[in-house]
Amino acid sequence: MHIESEQILPPYEMRGAPEIAKRALALFAVIGLALGAPKEETVTWLRDESLWGELSPEELKFVSAVEPTERQRVNASWRSEALLMLLWALGVVKELPSLAEQCDAGNFQEVLPPFADVAVNEFISTAQRRSDDELFDMADSLLNSHWEARDARIHNKPMPSNRDIGIIQERHHAINWVIGYDGLPRDEVTTDT
């Protein structure tokens, strides 16, 4: 299935650059917590930078948990692939690793506040989004790759060597959120194949 921008009808609504940028920053904090960032400092940063409200309900449960479960930590760390896709959508990341190669979450510190030499408000206000066509093309490509990986799993076929279903799932979820797939909130966005 190829997604053409003309085919997208309400309630589909492409997310704007500022919304994607805020989402990326909130997700960066969640991933940081999963990887061992100090909780009190991270929560304070989210609140001080008016990003607390950008957390999804599931992320809020994780961030607010006194003792997050191992499953919550693993799920939050996997969101690094979604963050990579958001940064690609903003043009911050030019090239994506293959669909079989996990991103290096340490690289996010080079481009995102509070570590990079850019303030939160500047990161948001100067954010620019890739064209609708580029975003729809990426959504189409990830849909097809996800279908190939799911088909292999369902039919007990070997997984294509250039595919990791976990990586694809996270990136597909993120791009579907960006393009407003089904008009659903972040935690409810589907990755239909």
C-alpha positions in Angstrom: 0.0 0.0 0.0 1.4 3.4 -1.0 0.3 6.4 1.0 -0.2 9.5 -1.1 -0.7 12.8 0.7 -3.9 13.4 -1.3 -5.3 10.1 0.2 -5.0 11.4 3.7 -8.3 12.8 4.8 -9.5 14.1 8.2 -9.0 13.1 10.9 -5.4 12.6 9.6 -3.4 15.7 10.4 0.3 16.0 9.9 2.0 17.1 13.2 3.8 20.4 13.0 7.5 20.9 13.7 7.0 22.5 17.2 4.8 19.6 18.3 7.3 17.0 17.0 10.2 18.9 18.7 8.4 18.9 22.1 7.6 15.3 21.7 11.2 14.5 21.0 12.4 16.4 24.1 10.0 14.6 26.3 10.9 11.3 24.8 14.6 12.1 25.3 14.0 12.5 29.0 12.1 9.2 29.2 14.9 7.4 27.5 17.4 9.0 29.7 15.6 7.7 32.8 15.5 4.3 31.3 19.3 4.4 30.8 20.0 5.7 34.3 19.7 9.5 34.3 19.0 11.0 37.7 15.3 11.0 38.2 14.9 14.1 40.3 17.0 16.2 37.9 15.1 14.8 34.9 11.7 15.4 36.4 12.7 19.0 37.4 14.0 19.6 33.9 10.7 18.4 32.3 8.7 20.6 34.6 10.9 23.7 34.3 10.9 23.5 30.5 7.1 23.0 30.4 7.5 19.5 28.9 5.8 17.5 31.6 2.5 17.8 29.7 4.1 16.2 26.6 4.5 12.9 28.3 2.0 10.2 27.2 0.0 8.4 29.9 2.3 5.3 29.7 5.4 7.5 29.9 3.9 9.4 32.9 3.4 6.1 34.7 7.0 5.2 34.1 8.4 8.6 35.1 6.2 8.8 38.2 6.8 5.2 39.4 8.7 5.0 42.6 10.3 1.8 41.4 9.7 1.3 37.7 9.5 -2.4 36.6 12.1 -3.9 34.4 9.5 -4.1 31.7 8.9 -0.4 31.9 12.6 0.3 31.7 13.1 -1.9 28.7 10.0 -0.4 26.9 11.3 3.1 27.6 14.8 2.3 26.3 13.3 0.9 23.1 11.7 4.3 22.5 15.2 5.5 21.4 14.2 4.2 17.9 11.1 6.3 18.0 13.1 9.4 19.0 15.5 8.7 16.2 12.6 8.8 13.8 11.3 12.1 15.3 14.7 13.7 14.9 14.8 12.4 11.3 11.4 14.0 10.7 12.8 17.3 11.9 15.8 17.0 9.7 18.1 16.9 12.7 19.2 13.4 11.8 20.1 13.2 8.1 20.7 9.4 7.7 19.1 6.5 9.5 20.9 3.4 10.5 19.6 0.3 8.7 16.4 -1.5 10.0 18.6 -4.1 11.5 20.9 -1.7 13.4 19.9 -0.2 16.7 20.6 3.5 17.1 23.2 4.8 19.5 21.2 6.7 22.1 24.4 8.5 23.3 24.3 10.4 20.0 21.1 12.2 21.1 23.1 14.3 23.6 25.0 15.9 20.7 21.8 17.4 19.3 19.3 17.8 22.1 19.1 20.1 25.1 20.1 20.2 27.9 23.4 18.7 26.6 23.7 20.3 23.2 24.4 24.0 22.8 20.8 24.9 22.2 18.1 26.0 24.7 14.8 24.1 24.8 12.8 27.1 23.6 15.2 27.7 20.7 15.1 24.0 19.7 11.3 24.1 19.5 11.0 27.5 17.9 13.6 26.8 15.1 12.4 23.3 14.4 11.6 22.5 10.8 9.8 19.4 9.5 10.6 17.5 6.4 8.1 17.7 3.6 4.8 15.8 3.6 6.0 13.7 0.7 9.2 12.7 2.5 7.3 11.8 5.6 4.6 9.8 3.7 7.4 8.0 1.7 9.0 7.0 5.0 5.7 5.8 6.4 5.1 3.8 3.3 8.6 2.3 3.4 8.3 1.4 7.1 4.8 -0.1 6.5 6.2 -2.4 3.8 9.3 -3.4 5.9 7.1 -4.1 8.9 4.8 -6.2 6.8 7.8 -8.2 5.5 9.0 -8.8 9.1 5.6 -9.7 10.4 4.9 -12.0 7.5 8.2 -13.8 8.2 7.3 -14.2 11.8 3.7 -15.4 11.2 4.7 -17.9 8.6 7.8 -19.2 10.4 10.0 -18.0 7.6 13.5 -16.7 8.2 13.6 -13.0 9.2 15.1 -11.0 6.4 18.7 -10.2 7.4 18.2 -6.5 6.9 15.2 -6.3 9.3 14.8 -6.2 13.1 11.1 -6.2 13.9 11.6 -4.3 17.2 13.4 -1.5 15.5 10.9 -1.4 12.7 8.0 -1.4 15.2 9.3 1.6 17.1 10.2 3.6 13.9 6.8 2.7 12.3 5.0 3.8 15.4 6.8 7.2 15.5 6.3 8.0 11.8 2.6 7.1 12.1 2.3 9.5 15.0 4.0 12.2 12.9 1.7 11.8 9.9 -1.3 11.6 12.2 -2.3 8.1 11.2 -5.9 7.4 12.3 -5.8 10.7 14.3 -4.9 8.8 17.5 -3.0 10.0 20.5 0.6 8.8 21.0 0.0 5.6 23.1 -2.9 4.5 20.8 -1.2 4.9 17.4 -1.3 1.6 15.6 1.2 0.1 13.2 -1.2 -1.8 10.9 0.4 -3.9 8.2 
